[in-house]
Amino acid sequence: MNNKELKYWVGFSLIPGIGRVRLTQLEDYFGSLENAWRAGPGDLRRSGLDNSTVRAVTSRRPGLYLEAEMEKLESCGVRVLTWHDEGYPSRLKEIYDCPSILYVRGSLLPEDEWCLAVVGTRRATVYGRQAAEEIAADLARSKITIVSGLARGIDSVAHQAALEAGGRSIAVFGCGLDIVYPGENADLARRIVEQGALISEYPLGTRPRADRFPRRNRIMSGLSLGVLVVEAGKTSGAMITAHLALEQNREVFAVPGSILSPASIGTNHLIQEGAKLVSSYTDILEELNLTEAAHQMEIKEAIPASETETMLLKQLGAEPVHIDEVCRNSGLPVSQVSSTLAMMELKGMVKQMGAMSFVLAREARAEYRVRVD
């Protein structure tokens, strides 16, 4: 969509009471939101808007400077997607109350269609944190993008685990993208921008408010193939997300917990009601029929793309090898080795163990599992 029309979508998003249904009315009646923006009160009423909405439009419109708003978005590194745009997540379009507009920082890629929402309590137990970390990391290694809400507890653990596993993550905000909430997750949000995206239906400057978080949960579940609840009380945001997932015909998964733990009341109840019990990430891949697809993608990415990659793979094993030794043994210049290893790390072929020392990613993973077990 061109910027000229896009700014009117942004303009209407700044007016309370203008959501998907009313935007559809305006588009259908006026042919474009630019025409709707310029319309008078009578035409707005004839388009189907009620009197209170017409008053909201006509009173707020004169004080909105759309060019300045678009410049602010650009300076914040935020782009705008409408439901007409090709980059708008196709699965999200399926839900009844899909956002008419998405504000995005970072990148939404085609492979993010394979995504799973991981949610849970803000007051996670040690068990819950361990379960969320292990499952999210394994899913990320299987090329599943992890979606969550950047909240304290399980949300933060899931985002962090996906990023540290070299995967992608999407955080859905309940406020404007220029406000990170909670503030302690500012660094985590910056990392997500580099390896995924922050998204919101709310314009810049929108403050966090209690009623906005349940509404953002429908976006988390709507984006995803399913929702995994790790720990949750009987009435919580995580349980709201699970119920929204069911309404949207998404799969619901739950990690079982102790019958004595308040943090597991919600998850155990979901399992009683028919949610898929999860003890390993493979339970999720199998239920979603993604096991073979993820395996094929992993094989494809592990195939060397050049003679340089082939040569460097021969220099690495389970024990860390310093980049200087790799250069000596391969006879390649340090600039070429450094850039190639960086690309191979992004592809999941090698892993940096610190101090510019590298191992083969698969062997590093296997070694890690042996130590943990």
C-alpha positions, -999 to +999 in steps of 0.1 A: +000+000+000+014+034-009+022+059+019-004+084+008-032+059+016-014+043+045-013+075+065-051+075+066-052+040+081-028+053+107-050+083+113-081+062+119-062+040+142-056+071+164-094+076+168-111+056+196-139+034+184-127+028+149-119-009+146-121-035+119-159-034+114-161+004+111-130+006+088-147-020+065-178+002+065-158+032+056-138+015+029-169+000+013-188+032+013-161+057+003-138+035-018-107+045+001-099+057+036-085+089+021-120+098+009-134+087+043-109+110+061-121+140+041-158+132+045-182+154+064-205+143+093-235+136+070-215+113+047-200+095+077-234+088+091-246+076+057-216+052+056-231+034+087-212+051+116-233+059+147-235+094+161-209+089+189-183+075+164-190+104+140-184+129+168-152+111+177-139+113+141-149+150+136-136+161+169-102+143+168-094+146+131-085+183+131-058+178+158-041+149+140-011+156+118-007+125+097+026+135+080+042+141+114+028+107+127+044+089+097+077+107+103+076+096+140+070+060+129+099+061+105+122+076+132+112+047+156+119+021+130+082+011+129+064+001+097+027-004+092+008-033+077-028-033+069-049-064+062-046-057+025-008-059+026+010-090+014+032-091+045+002-092+069+003-126+086-021-148+067-031-169+097-040-138+117-064-128+089-085-159+096-097-148+130-130-130+135-116-099+152-083-095+133-065-062+137-071-038+108-036-025+112-003-038+127+026-018+138+059-038+134+095-033+145+119-059+132+110-084+105+081-108+098+093-135+075+075-163+056+089-189+079+072-172+108+040-189+096+054-218+116+050-203+150+037-213+184+026-191+213+041-199+246+024-184+276+022-187+314+023-171+348+043-141+357+053-158+389+069-189+374+083-216+396+118-231+390+101-261+373+080-239+350+110-218+340+130-250+332+101-265+312+095-233+292+132-228+285+138-263+273+107-267+252+110-232+236+147-237+228+140-271+212+111-257+191+133-228+180+160-253+169+133-270+149+126-237+131+094-229+150+091-191+158+082-185+194+054-160+200+047-145+234+038-113+252+071-101+267+056-103+302+076-113+333+079-150+340+071-176+314+068-151+285+103-137+291+118-172+295+103-184+262+115-154+242+150-156+258+153-194+252+143-191+215+168-163+209+197-181+226+189-212+206+195-191+174+158-191+166+132-164+160+107-148+183+077-124+180+065-103+210+030-089+209+025-057+228-005-044+247+007-008+242+025+013+216+059-001+203+077+030+217+069+018+252+085-014+264+064-030+292+077-041+316+107-017+314+131-044+326+127-062+293+141-034+272+172-053+263+152-084+255+129-064+232+160-051+213+172-086+208+138-097+195+139-069+169+172-084+157+158-120+155+122-115+149+096-087+155+077-066+180+041-061+169+011-042+182-023-030+170-019+001+191-004+034+178+028+049+192+022+066+225-005+042+237+002+034+274-001+000+289-035-006+305-050-037+321-078-041+296-055-040+266-036-071+275-065-096+272-072-081+237-036-085+226-038-122+235-061-129+206-033-117+183-008-141+200-031-171+195-043-159+161-008-157+147+001-192+159-005-228+150-013-234+186-008-222+222+014-239+248+005-230+284+034-238+308+021-227+341-011-208+349-036-202+376-072-211+370-081-175+360-051-158+343-041-142+310-026-174+299-059-192+303-076-164+284-051-170+256-059-208+256-096-202+254-091-177+226-071-203+208-099-228+210-124-202+196-099-196+167-097-234+160-060-235+172-044-264+190-039-260+228-010-277+246-002-277+283+027-288+305+014-309+335+024-299+370+021-309+406-015-311+419-002-292+450+011-263+430-012-232+425+008-225+394-003-257+378-041-255+385-048-240+351-026-263+330-039-294+347-074-282+342-067-277+304-054-312+302-085-326+319-106-306+293-087-321+263-056-301+258-026-321+246-003-330+274+033-319+266+064-334+282+087-327+252+088-304+222+083-335+200+048-339+214+040-305+198+057-312+165+039-346+162+005-331+170+010-304+144+025-328+118+056-308+116+082-334+126+092-344+091+090-308+078+113-295+105+137-323+100+139-316+063+145-279+068+173-287+093+190-310+068+187-284+041+203-257+062+231-281+074+242-286+038+273-265+031+265-237+006+301-232-006+336-248-007+346-225+021+318-238+044+328-274+035+364-267+044+355-250+077+332-278+088+362-302+084+381-281+110+354-283+137+342-309+160+328-313+196+357-295+212+360-257+208+385-246+182+398-210+182+394-190+150+432-185+147+436-223+145+409-226+119+427-200+098+460-218+101+446-253+093+424-241+064+449-216+049+421-190+046+424-153+056+408-144+089+383-120+073+369-148+051+368-173+080+352-148+103+324-138+079+317-174+068+316-187+104+292-159+113+269-169+084+272-206+094+262-197+130+231-180+118+222-211+097+226-233+128+257-252+115+282-240+141+281-225+175+304-200+191+314-210+226+330-177+236+364-162+230+361-167+193+361-205+196+337-226+176+322-261+176+298-280+153+263-271+165+249-306+165+278-320+185+276-291+209+239-298+214+244-335+220+272-328+245+250-303+264+222-329+266+246-355+280+258-331+307+222-323+317+210-359+317 
